[in-house]
Amino acid sequence: MLDHLIKGATVVDGTGAPSYTADVGIRDGRIAVVAPPGTVTEEAGTSEDATGLVLAPGFVDPHTHYDAQLFWDPYATPSLNHGVTTVAGGNCGFTLAPLHPGRPADADYTRRMMSKVEGMSLVALEEGAPWSWSSFGEYLDALEGRIAVNAGFMVGHCALRRYVMGEDAVGGQPTPAQLDEMLALFHEAMEAGAWGLSTTQSATHSDGDGKPVASRHAGPAELLALSRAVAAHEGTQIEAIVAGCLDQFSDAEIELLVAMSAEAGRPLNWNVLTIDAAVPERVPRQLIPSERAREAGGRIVALTMPILTPMNMSLGTFCALNLIPGWGGILGLPVPERIAKLRDPDVRAEMLRRAGSKEAGVFRRLAHFGRYVIGDTYSAANEGLTGRVVQDIAAERGQEPFACLIEICANDQLRTVLWPMPTDNDPASWALRAETWQHEDVLLGGSDAGAHLDRMCGAPYTTRFLGDCLRGRKLMGLEQAVKMLTDDPAQLFGLRERGRIEEGWHADLVLFDPERIDAGKATLVHDLPGDSPRLDSRAIGINAVWVNGVETMREDVVTGAVPGTVLRSGRDTRTVSTK
């Protein structure tokens, strides 16, 4: 007997093949039957008419930071709402495990680091997760049986260094014995099911004390030793971030990434490829590592987002503006001193110069302050400004746009919410994106879901992209778009029997209305532990989501079921060899 029968759906199976109409039956967590409409004779416990609706494999998000959120939100919202059934976590070198059992303070360090570098609520981290583990395997076990999505995790390089080197992990180099211990700890984690190594060398990644995170102090020899360790385990790979990921790689960074992938004999993915027609030289430069990796016996994959993710900014709290060269020191001052500095014309002139310089890299896109939209305001002086564009307000007041923005924010004691309008929303940039997505080493993803919670909401990229493909710019056909969200990431990670609608495969499915599928506007809600805020977005046109054959979402409402699996390397992933 079937558990559930979905009748008359338009099946888009994830392979890129043309869609077709079929009845799809689910039994014991698997797709039991895919047959022409009306031909299934086996009885079903429940059934539904899906005429006019699209049935696709569950979407796979290749870059999330749900490592902590899954403890207080086992549904991984809003990703699950938007059809995501499998998430990859533990990215950018940051994980909650392993933790040294003899140093309880390491957990506090980790929480403060995650709060700073990934924009997670410190209160939520403290109150929402049990912090009951030491080893990486114990961390995975703590999630087993209590999550609604499938989740796999890389091992964060920062955690490995901290466990072995303690406070010396920041600023120090491991002794040969410490490197051996780090490698042994890494092997242990992969034997327990970790997907491989994640690491960062990005200049934007600092810990809770404002110091470069631990992995930024690692030299090439350490990184290559860890990469070789990846090769010893089935179904593993590498995720790496370097400074050039934000703009353009240096020659040394290209050599390092190529060597890491080649040494491991495994794919390496990085995040995120920014595509902008105003910087035409960026994409070719960023794909050089992929070309050279293939020659060296490796494979390097660039993640890129198929939507423009709205970003919530503020001069009062840490955000991307703090990462502009020369800005961090000013925006880190106490609020009264910060306001005084920002009101100084000479200081503003220097800030604008730095924001527009080549060293600012991709952050140059944030320097068009006249194009910012004013969000929430908090003072009588700013009444009526919400929703207005800064350049219009500045013109009315006879001010330069940045000076005008500063005065508005100062009236609110810097609490004003700012929404920068993207500078790369032009036809040429979208045409370049469509072309770049066709590259064999470019993969859609990079949502950062679970991180930067009150600043951005990348999780809905799946529904917004499909809506755009069906009813908007139509840069991609439906079958190809679904493949890019399902089978392509599943193939990169070597997921076993996931990412397609095929008899015998896991029943990770999403049913949606092609006439309506989209994502709602990002809105600020206070539903984290400690009443902390985050940006959320409702799913439009998603009828239902199944994970391992169990309905987890219906009409944008979670069902309460937790059928997700902690995906472990080897058991749930196969090796994707590059040689």
Secondary structure, DSSP 8 states (H G I E B T S, - for coil): -EEEEEEEEEE--SSS---EEEEEEEETTEEEEEESTT---S-EEEEEE-TT-EEEE-EEESSB-TTTHHHH-TTTTTTGGGTEEEEEES-TT--S----TT-THHHHHHHHHHHHHS---HHHHHHHS----SSHHHHHHHHTTS-SSEEEE-EEHHHHHHHHHGGGGTT----HHHHHHHHHHHHHHHHTT--EEEEE--TT-B-TTSSB-GGGG--HHHHHHHHHHHTTSTT-EEEEE-GGGGS---HHHHHHHHHHHHHHTSEEEEE-----TTSTTHHHHHTHHHHHHHHHT-EEEEEE-SS---B-B-SSS-SGGGGSTTTHHHHTS-HHHHHHHHT-HHHHHHHHHHHTSGGGGGGGGGG-GGGEEE----SGGGTT-TT-BHHHHHHHHT--HHHHHHHHHHHTTT---EEE--S--SHHHHHHHHHHTTSTTEEE----BTSSTTTB--TTHHHHHHHHHHHSS--S-HHHHHHHHTHHHHHHHTBTT-SS--TTSB--EEEE-TTT-EE---EEE--SGGG--EEE--EESEEEEEETTEEEEETTEE-S-----B--BTTTB------
